[in-house]
Amino acid sequence: MTGKQGFADTREASLELRKKRLGVRCRARGTLELCVLLGRFLNSVEGELDPTMIGSIEALLEEADQDILDWSLGAAECPERHAGAISLFRSLAIPARNK
């Protein structure tokens, strides 16, 4: 095994560990509603998670459950730092409402 191959393997293992931790954090929140929505979201993006997306979701999960719910449902204005994650979350996890 070359040095570069070992680094790639380590980076891939680290990414897989972050994905697993993210799954636990999404499904073990304080509110059932958010757990359901985050679980649905994670299931829909699981195969597409890259380090940037994982970082955005990890940062979002540092926020209070009620804030995440309010931003996701449009009840409060989302801070710019989470706009990308919330937009993706809304599009994949929040059921479309009949208009």
Backbone bond lengths (Angstrom), bond angles and torsions (degrees), N, CA, C in turn:
res aa  C-N    CA-C-N  psi(-1)  N-CA   C-N-CA  omega(-1)  CA-C   N-CA-C  phi
1 M - - - 1.455 - - 1.523 107.67 -
2 T 1.314 115.59 131.91 1.464 120.22 178.64 1.516 109.66 -85.29
3 G 1.319 116.02 167.50 1.458 121.73 178.79 1.517 112.06 -60.26
4 K 1.339 115.89 -42.17 1.465 119.25 -179.23 1.521 111.60 -65.76
5 Q 1.313 117.55 -39.86 1.459 121.16 179.39 1.520 110.23 -64.38
6 G 1.328 117.56 -42.47 1.458 121.58 178.78 1.518 111.52 -61.38
7 F 1.333 117.07 -40.54 1.461 121.61 178.31 1.523 110.57 -64.47
8 A 1.319 116.85 -42.85 1.471 121.01 179.39 1.522 110.45 -63.38
9 D 1.340 117.00 -41.25 1.461 120.51 178.45 1.524 110.83 -63.74
10 T 1.327 117.22 -42.06 1.456 122.08 179.70 1.524 110.18 -64.78
11 R 1.317 116.88 -43.21 1.460 121.30 179.72 1.529 110.42 -63.62
12 E 1.322 117.36 -40.83 1.465 121.82 178.90 1.529 110.41 -66.04
13 A 1.326 117.45 -41.55 1.462 120.87 178.10 1.525 110.16 -64.14
14 S 1.307 117.11 -40.22 1.458 121.44 178.05 1.522 110.70 -63.17
15 L 1.319 117.61 -41.48 1.464 122.26 178.55 1.531 110.34 -63.51
16 E 1.317 117.06 -42.51 1.469 120.69 178.93 1.527 110.72 -64.71
17 L 1.320 117.28 -38.53 1.458 120.92 177.96 1.529 110.79 -65.19
18 R 1.318 117.23 -41.63 1.470 121.07 177.08 1.526 110.88 -62.53
19 K 1.342 117.02 -40.10 1.463 120.62 177.83 1.524 111.05 -61.84
20 K 1.327 117.01 -43.33 1.464 120.92 179.88 1.524 110.88 -64.89
21 R 1.325 116.60 -43.60 1.464 120.22 178.00 1.527 110.80 -62.28
22 L 1.303 115.46 -39.72 1.460 120.36 179.34 1.531 110.28 -61.96
23 G 1.313 116.31 -41.79 1.464 120.21 177.66 1.513 112.19 -59.77
24 V 1.311 116.59 -43.22 1.464 120.36 178.57 1.521 110.18 -64.98
25 R 1.321 117.10 -44.53 1.472 120.66 -178.79 1.528 111.83 -65.44
26 C 1.313 117.63 -33.31 1.469 120.63 179.41 1.517 111.76 -72.73
27 R 1.296 116.65 -31.57 1.465 119.85 -174.29 1.528 113.44 -99.32
28 A 1.308 117.42 -0.45 1.470 120.81 -178.57 1.522 110.42 -125.37
29 R 1.322 116.25 54.87 1.460 122.20 179.75 1.521 109.74 -94.51
30 G 1.304 117.01 177.79 1.458 121.81 -178.60 1.513 114.39 -82.43
31 T 1.329 117.50 -19.19 1.461 119.94 -179.20 1.525 109.92 -120.00
32 L 1.314 114.93 134.68 1.467 120.60 -178.20 1.524 111.20 -60.43
33 E 1.330 117.19 -41.23 1.463 120.81 -178.21 1.523 111.08 -58.41
34 L 1.324 115.54 -44.80 1.462 118.92 -179.04 1.528 110.90 -69.81
35 C 1.321 117.15 -37.68 1.473 120.05 176.84 1.532 110.66 -58.16
36 V 1.327 115.93 -44.25 1.472 120.56 -179.42 1.527 109.99 -64.21
37 L 1.327 116.65 -48.67 1.468 120.11 -178.58 1.520 111.92 -64.55
38 L 1.325 117.50 -44.16 1.464 120.06 179.77 1.526 111.11 -66.89
39 G 1.326 117.07 -37.57 1.465 120.08 176.80 1.522 111.55 -63.11
40 R 1.326 116.48 -43.51 1.471 121.54 177.66 1.530 110.15 -61.95
41 F 1.320 115.03 -44.34 1.457 120.45 179.36 1.529 110.69 -60.64
42 L 1.327 116.18 -49.72 1.458 119.91 -177.10 1.525 111.33 -62.31
43 N 1.320 117.34 -39.02 1.465 120.31 177.34 1.525 111.63 -61.59
44 S 1.320 117.15 -34.52 1.463 119.83 -177.07 1.526 113.31 -79.15
45 V 1.326 118.34 -21.17 1.472 120.29 -178.60 1.517 112.97 -113.42
46 E 1.303 117.79 2.79 1.460 122.33 -172.18 1.530 113.82 -49.68
47 G 1.308 117.86 -45.91 1.460 120.67 -178.25 1.513 114.08 -76.48
48 E 1.315 117.75 -12.17 1.460 122.04 -175.22 1.530 113.19 -105.22
49 L 1.320 117.45 -0.31 1.456 119.89 -175.43 1.521 111.52 -65.92
50 D 1.319 115.36 122.97 1.455 121.62 174.34 1.525 107.58 -115.92
51 P 1.326 118.49 170.23 1.468 119.94 -177.40 1.527 114.36 -56.15
52 T 1.321 117.62 -36.58 1.469 120.49 179.86 1.516 110.92 -67.11
53 M 1.334 117.15 -45.89 1.453 121.13 179.88 1.528 110.34 -64.75
54 I 1.312 116.86 -41.90 1.463 120.58 178.48 1.522 110.00 -60.43
55 G 1.334 116.89 -43.71 1.460 120.60 178.83 1.517 112.41 -61.15
56 S 1.314 116.66 -40.61 1.471 120.65 178.28 1.522 111.60 -64.28
57 I 1.317 116.22 -42.29 1.466 120.19 -179.71 1.527 110.12 -70.17
58 E 1.335 117.07 -40.63 1.463 120.16 177.47 1.526 110.76 -59.12
59 A 1.331 116.83 -42.82 1.468 120.46 179.19 1.526 110.37 -64.57
60 L 1.314 117.14 -40.76 1.460 121.24 178.72 1.525 110.79 -61.41
61 L 1.324 116.98 -40.69 1.454 121.27 -176.88 1.526 113.15 -70.64
62 E 1.317 117.29 -8.54 1.458 120.67 173.95 1.530 111.01 -75.70
63 E 1.311 116.90 -15.63 1.462 122.09 -178.20 1.530 110.67 -82.34
64 A 1.324 115.55 163.90 1.467 121.44 178.49 1.530 110.35 -67.69
65 D 1.322 115.39 145.20 1.464 120.97 -179.83 1.525 112.00 -53.69
66 Q 1.321 116.63 -47.00 1.457 119.65 -176.98 1.522 111.57 -62.55
67 D 1.327 117.28 -37.28 1.469 119.86 177.20 1.524 110.86 -64.12
68 I 1.327 117.01 -44.39 1.474 120.86 179.61 1.525 109.89 -61.20
69 L 1.322 116.46 -44.44 1.473 119.93 178.03 1.525 111.31 -61.85
70 D 1.326 116.87 -46.72 1.469 120.14 -179.50 1.524 111.32 -60.61
71 W 1.319 117.30 -44.22 1.473 120.58 179.46 1.524 110.21 -64.91
72 S 1.324 116.00 -41.86 1.468 120.74 -176.94 1.520 112.23 -66.04
73 L 1.314 116.08 -36.97 1.462 120.81 -177.29 1.519 112.83 -91.46
74 G 1.343 116.53 -0.88 1.453 120.63 178.58 1.525 113.78 78.61
75 A 1.330 117.43 14.99 1.461 121.43 179.75 1.522 112.07 -79.98
76 A 1.322 116.61 -16.83 1.465 122.29 177.97 1.521 108.07 -144.94
77 E 1.317 115.05 154.45 1.462 119.79 179.45 1.527 109.80 -74.02
78 C 1.303 115.22 131.51 1.458 122.06 -179.06 1.528 110.51 -80.22
79 P 1.327 118.40 134.83 1.461 120.10 175.00 1.535 110.52 -62.23
80 E 1.284 116.02 147.45 1.473 121.59 -177.81 1.528 111.93 -56.07
81 R 1.326 117.01 -35.64 1.472 120.18 -176.98 1.531 112.67 -63.00
82 H 1.338 117.27 -20.85 1.463 120.73 -179.59 1.530 112.80 -113.30
83 A 1.313 117.46 6.63 1.468 120.76 -174.43 1.529 112.64 -58.10
84 G 1.312 117.99 -43.09 1.465 120.89 -179.01 1.515 112.56 -64.78
85 A 1.323 116.57 -46.19 1.469 120.86 -179.55 1.524 110.83 -65.66
86 I 1.317 117.17 -42.25 1.470 120.67 -179.60 1.526 110.70 -67.03
87 S 1.313 117.17 -39.79 1.464 120.48 178.67 1.530 110.59 -61.51
88 L 1.320 116.66 -46.27 1.458 120.89 178.17 1.531 110.34 -64.32
89 F 1.308 115.95 -43.36 1.457 121.85 179.07 1.529 110.81 -58.93
90 R 1.325 116.22 -46.96 1.474 120.42 178.87 1.523 111.36 -59.53
91 S 1.312 116.32 -43.87 1.465 119.96 -174.87 1.531 112.59 -68.85
92 L 1.323 117.31 -27.40 1.460 119.88 -174.89 1.524 114.72 -106.65
93 A 1.323 117.98 -23.78 1.455 119.61 -172.37 1.522 114.49 -112.68
94 I 1.318 117.19 -26.28 1.452 120.13 -176.23 1.529 108.42 -91.45
95 P 1.328 117.79 119.01 1.467 119.31 179.31 1.530 111.06 -59.75
96 A 1.316 115.53 141.71 1.470 120.50 178.60 1.522 109.18 -67.08
97 R 1.302 115.11 139.18 1.454 120.33 177.78 1.512 109.43 -92.84
98 N 1.319 116.36 143.84 1.459 120.10 175.51 1.514 108.23 -70.83
99 K 1.315 116.30 134.56 1.469 120.66 -179.56 1.495 110.47 -106.31
